[in-house]
Amino acid sequence: MALRFAITLEPDLIAQAVYEARTYPQTCDDGSPAASAAQLPEICLYVAVWDGGAFGGVFCLQPHNSILAEVHTSLLRRMWGREADIGREFIAWA
């Protein structure tokens, strides 16, 4: 597995993972708008994950204070089944 992580500010790239039809219903809160009407939170820091040369999803870091952040994942389906390994590599990268 040749994973690469990089902070991204590209909303179209982020949206590919966050609003993907198979993952959005599983990762959004009840009562959230449809993916087509949703907006990316501006407060988050987004880290893209690449597997080889292919985009695989994003980690969203939502800060609570200067030392604590929640981490959310939106991985594309081809990355499913490898979440634990990807998470470990992300922590090592961070």
C-alpha positions as CSV (number, residue, x, y, z in Angstrom):
1,M,0.0,0.0,0.0
2,A,1.6,3.3,-1.1
3,L,-0.5,5.9,0.7
4,R,0.2,9.6,0.5
5,F,-1.5,12.3,2.6
6,A,-1.7,16.0,1.8
7,I,-3.7,18.9,3.2
8,T,-6.1,20.1,0.5
9,L,-8.1,23.2,0.0
10,E,-9.8,21.9,-3.2
11,P,-13.5,21.8,-2.6
12,D,-14.2,19.7,-5.7
13,L,-11.8,17.1,-4.6
14,I,-13.1,17.1,-1.0
15,A,-16.7,16.8,-2.3
16,Q,-15.9,13.7,-4.4
17,A,-15.4,11.8,-1.1
18,V,-17.8,13.6,1.3
19,Y,-20.8,13.6,-1.0
20,E,-20.2,10.3,-2.8
21,A,-23.6,8.6,-3.1
22,R,-22.7,5.4,-1.2
23,T,-20.9,7.1,1.7
24,Y,-22.8,10.4,2.3
25,P,-25.9,8.8,3.8
26,Q,-23.7,6.8,6.2
27,T,-21.5,9.7,7.3
28,C,-24.0,12.6,7.7
29,D,-26.2,13.5,10.6
30,D,-29.9,12.6,10.6
31,G,-31.8,15.5,9.0
32,S,-28.8,16.6,6.9
33,P,-29.7,18.1,3.5
34,A,-29.3,16.0,0.4
35,A,-25.7,15.9,-0.9
36,S,-26.6,18.2,-3.7
37,A,-27.6,20.9,-1.3
38,A,-25.0,20.4,1.5
39,Q,-22.1,22.7,2.0
40,L,-18.6,21.7,3.3
41,P,-17.9,23.0,6.8
42,E,-15.3,25.8,6.5
43,I,-14.0,25.2,10.0
44,C,-12.5,21.8,9.0
45,L,-9.0,21.0,7.9
46,Y,-9.2,18.5,5.1
47,V,-6.4,15.9,4.4
48,A,-6.6,14.0,1.2
49,V,-5.4,10.4,1.0
50,W,-4.0,9.0,-2.2
51,D,-3.4,5.4,-3.0
52,G,-0.7,5.3,-5.6
53,G,-1.9,8.0,-8.0
54,A,-5.6,7.5,-7.2
55,F,-7.6,9.7,-4.9
56,G,-9.0,7.6,-2.1
57,G,-10.9,10.1,0.2
58,V,-10.4,12.6,2.9
59,F,-9.9,13.0,6.6
60,C,-11.8,16.0,8.1
61,L,-10.2,17.5,11.2
62,Q,-12.8,19.6,13.1
63,P,-11.1,21.6,15.9
64,H,-12.7,22.0,19.3
65,N,-9.9,24.0,20.9
66,S,-6.2,24.6,20.5
67,I,-5.3,21.0,21.3
68,L,-8.3,18.8,20.5
69,A,-9.9,18.0,17.1
70,E,-12.4,15.4,16.0
71,V,-11.3,13.3,13.0
72,H,-13.9,12.1,10.5
73,T,-13.2,10.0,7.5
74,S,-14.8,9.8,4.1
75,L,-13.1,7.1,2.1
76,L,-14.2,6.1,-1.4
77,R,-15.6,2.6,-1.7
78,R,-12.4,1.1,-3.2
79,M,-10.6,2.0,0.0
80,W,-13.2,0.1,2.2
81,G,-11.8,-2.9,4.1
82,R,-8.5,-1.1,4.7
83,E,-9.8,1.6,7.1
84,A,-7.7,0.4,10.0
85,D,-4.5,0.4,8.0
86,I,-5.2,3.7,6.4
87,G,-6.1,5.2,9.9
88,R,-2.8,4.0,11.3
89,E,-0.8,5.5,8.4
90,F,-2.7,8.8,8.8
91,I,-1.8,9.0,12.5
92,A,1.8,8.2,11.8
93,W,1.7,11.0,9.1
94,A,0.0,13.5,11.3
